[in-house]
């Protein structure tokens, strides 16, 4: 960061206006409260205020532009570097569309390698690109002379090489949280390699309420029965394929098996003992710790083996030897297993720091049914995970969301207690929308709790059908059911004229398809869970919202039950956030309108216990019926 000379707010505001004039649009107009918020963020950083700055910004306040402008101004006027982090590729694309249109901002963008980039030479995913198989370093790929020497002129036009190079060199870079976490888990940013990502001064976090869940999903360990097949595949390849692929002089070619120092039968026996113990749902935590560590010792022996395989295939590629499909396959397997083993070991080290009481084992069916169940180890100490994998990566953290929740609960779950400031400061941007035609009707009569759900459903379904038929017959809306089972029941028992309008889905991919159909229709109704976030339905695309069930996290989920023990404020806080996000799907711009109905009487106790999370304008809209 630059000098500690105090910069006046007037100068900051003028710099912001000049930057916007030059980089975005000469006629750009700030939304109400937007300019003041950007000034506050920059002033807090330049004046060395609290390192954890949180902004609760409602729909329509322009959160993405707040991040873009603040990051751009800090970079161009004070040489302060940053990352802008978003929760998913859908939001990444929204940022990307704006940045592509306004290239003068100079903000770089990068997606994860898997599934997003293809090699122009061999058509494979970029993780199996021709240059990767040849073992070329990033330094080589960025050097005009070396890429010609190695015959990879394609690096000039390779989208991934260009994007990565720009992302590293730029002062501001857009990433998803998932890519950011993975990037800094796999590198040492303290070395002097100029072709590697470094820590930066600031991270700007959009949809920050999602951070704990995202980080926790990226930091876990798992084992499944089919992993033995992978171990044996690597072991067999090293023992039987070296001879005809790489080295004519076997006496001088040290077998990869020397690193393992185990026979094939020993590997099978050790794996099966670990799997039998770990896949037992009744095992004690002490037993799980012992066998998890034994399994970790086993797979760590394969890390140098995977290195050996990849290096030998790279040498063969450089020597222009033919690589079979089997060779390419084992290269990919070895690369995956290398990452897998390191992440498993990292989890083991993490639990040794946090304590075994924060370890949770879950045994669940595999998405690939033929592979059998998956035993997953998770870490309940989300606050420490966020601190370790996110907060420590920058001196300043700027976090924005429409639903921060209770300030105390947010700080507790975000790990600010581990930072020097111990907590955050929060700025709340008031909504400027007119909600006079967007009431929230709450029916305080039927509870959708587990014990009362069946009886309440019988009453509420008819109320819902009536609203769809009489009040919104020719208009589109959404019904947030809280579960797939309730969505299915509501659909199956609907009168034909209502059923024909309902779009029911099963899973995220199916949901995206249904959303597109809904957007192109006249009077359809989206029905299902998870319709409270990540979808944009402006104007006529959503004129009514029905919240059939308060979306409490399921107490049947062991993770939820265990987490409540450590973070008692989290359960109600996150549920109210879900409600607020759900209500926000319908009013997307000033002048837009949408009528909301909450039909679960459980909402009242939740509302009373977390009232501070609901803005005054939202509280004023609630009408009890």
ABEGO torsion letter per residue (X at the ends): XBBABBBBAAAAAAAAAAAAAAAABAABBBBBGAAAAAAAAAAAAAAGBBABBBBBBBBGAGAAAAAAAAAAAAAAAAGBBBBBBBABAAAAAAAAAAAAABAAAGBBBBBBABGABBBAAAGBBAAABAAAAAGBBAAAAABAAAAAAAGBAAAAABAAAAAAAAAAABABBBBBAAAAAAAAAABBAABABAABBBBBABBBBBGAAAAAAAAAAABBBBBBAAAAAAAAAAAAAAAAAAAAAABABAAABBBAAAAAGBBAAAAAAAAAAAAAAAABAABBAAAAAAAAAAAAAAAAAAAAAAAAAAAAAAAAAAAGBBBBAAAAAAAAAAAAAAAAAAAAAAAAAAAAAAEAAABBBBBBBBABAAAEBBBBBBBABAAAAAAAAAAAABABBBBBBABAEBAAAAAAAAGAAABAAGBBBBBBBBBABBAAABBBBBBBABBABAAAAAAAAAAAAAAAAAAAAAAAAABBBBBBAGBAAAAAAAAAABBAAAAAABBBBBEAAAAAAAAAAAAABAABBBBEBGAABGBBBBEAABABBBBABBBBBBAABAAAAAAAAABAAAAAAAAAAAAAAAAAAABABBGBBBBBBBABAAAAAAAAAAAAABBAAAAAABBBX
